[in-house]
Amino acid sequence: ETGVTQSPTHLIKTRGQQVTLRCSSQSGHNTVSWYQQALGQGPQFIFQYYREEENGRGNFPPRFSGLQFPNYSSELNVNALELDDSALYLCASSLGGPDSGEQYFGPGTRLTVT
Amino acid sequence: GDSVTQMEGPVTLSEEAFLTINCTYTATGYPSLFWYVQYPGEGLQLLLKATKADDKGSNKGFEATYRKETTSFHLEKGSVQVSDSAVYFCALRNRRGNNRLAFGKGNQVVVIP
């Protein structure tokens, strides 16, 4: 059984640019959640995808968007990058729909915005 | 809204010492409570959980009891090892809240040989 994988591992972008982060869910998991973890802080919920639709969103602006594909993999897109977007981005997959299931986390993508 | 508060600051202790990390929460209803651990350069791993009041979660010598009367879920281990050095996060999941996890800020634990 393959765990949650994320790519790339590290990324450096310039303020104003756009970035796409990718996540492959654990086998059979149909729900994906994305979290932002700033340095020295706990992860903050960005949004969740279930059946290819956004199902709940945290306190993040619309320039944070996502996609979920039929194979349950997912993307996080961030437009107009700001310095404060520098963080570790974690995705977590779970089974059983948005209201149930243990979340399994990937290793994260470290984004640095300069 | 739902929130989790962890005690301030890193925790440094000697090998075989007793570890306690305090966690309190604010939530409506009956959330599930979790402790996650993050080793250097890695993602989050679930350490233990409890889904209702008075439940005790345990794993790898760590324990935490869901105390609804004090809205707490303190993490304890009787004898820590150097390999327990990591960042520990307390989190809650509210059944109303589409499975999202609300995390505390985390506590860095450093165990000295």
Interface residues (C-beta under 8 A of the other chain):
Chain A: V4 T31 S33 Y35 G40 Q41 G42 P43 Q44 F45 Q48 N55 G56 G58 L90 A92 S94 P98 D99 S100 G101 E102 Q103 Y104 F105 G106 P107 G108
Chain B: V4 Y36 G41 E42 G43 L44 Q45 L46 F89 A91 R95 G97 N98 N99 R100 L101 A102 F103 G104 K105 G106
